[in-house]
Amino acid sequence: MGKEKKEKRKSEGEDIDKEEQWEDKIKYLSPISNPLASRKLTKKIYKIIKKANKQKHIRKGVREVQKFVRKNEKGLVILAGDTNPIEVICHMPVICEEQDLPYCYAPSKEDLGAACSSRRPTCMVMVKPHSDYQDLYDELETEMKGLPIPI
């Protein structure tokens, strides 16, 4: 009987836990992580990363993404907002703007790594277009281009 009560308490407090988790992730953001994806957009981003990972249409890691962005490969670029030191990825927004690639920051590099089916956190991910998730890709592309560009 005691175990059932504990499980019920956990399920009742899930909404509060999600709110607290989001606030905890926002605390550790770097000052340059702008435009930051909203909570709803972040969920969509993680969803498309998982789909792209199944199709092997994903680039992950700073070196790999940087190499293919400079080779004019098209896709959505997602950067981790809690990267430390920030100098590792601070040059990428400028390169993305020059290449006219949509980019945004996600709050956590651990969550980005988990969405890539990796135990290792990753600072940057690039999702390439594919026919299996083209609708979601187009939707995210318009939403990411609509985010305010930092000045």
Residue pairs with C-beta under 8 A, 6 or more apart in sequence:
22 39
22 107
25 82
25 107
25 108
25 111
26 107
28 81
28 82
29 36
29 81
29 82
29 105
29 107
30 81
30 82
30 83
30 84
30 86
31 86
32 86
32 90
32 93
32 150
33 79
33 81
33 82
33 105
34 105
34 148
34 150
35 104
35 105
35 144
35 147
35 148
35 149
35 150
36 81
36 104
36 105
36 107
37 45
37 78
37 104
37 105
37 106
37 107
37 144
37 147
41 104
41 140
41 143
41 144
42 106
42 107
42 111
44 136
44 139
44 140
44 143
45 76
45 78
45 104
45 106
45 115
45 140
46 106
46 111
46 112
46 115
47 136
48 76
48 127
48 133
48 136
48 137
48 140
49 58
49 78
49 112
49 115
49 116
49 125
49 127
50 115
50 117
51 130
51 132
51 133
51 136
52 58
52 127
52 128
52 130
52 133
53 115
53 116
53 117
55 130
55 132
55 133
57 127
57 128
57 129
57 130
58 116
58 125
58 126
58 127
58 128
59 65
59 68
59 73
59 75
59 125
59 126
59 128
60 112
60 116
60 118
60 122
60 124
60 125
60 126
61 122
61 123
61 124
62 88
62 89
62 92
62 123
62 124
64 126
65 77
65 92
65 124
65 125
65 126
66 92
66 95
66 124
68 126
69 77
69 92
69 95
69 96
69 99
69 101
69 126
70 95
72 99
73 126
73 128
74 101
74 128
74 129
75 101
75 126
75 127
75 128
75 129
76 101
76 102
76 103
76 126
76 127
76 137
76 140
76 141
76 144
77 92
77 96
77 101
77 102
77 103
77 104
77 124
77 125
77 126
78 103
78 104
78 105
78 106
78 112
78 124
78 125
78 126
78 127
79 89
79 92
79 93
79 103
79 104
79 105
79 106
79 123
79 124
80 89
80 105
80 106
80 107
80 108
80 109
80 112
80 121
80 122
80 123
80 124
81 105
81 106
81 107
81 108
82 107
82 108
82 109
83 89
83 109
83 123
88 123
89 123
89 124
92 103
92 124
93 103
93 150
96 102
96 103
97 149
102 140
102 141
102 144
102 145
103 144
104 144
104 147
106 112
109 121
109 122
109 123
110 121
112 121
112 122
112 123
112 124
112 125
113 119
113 120
113 121
113 122
115 125
116 122
116 125
127 137
129 137
130 137
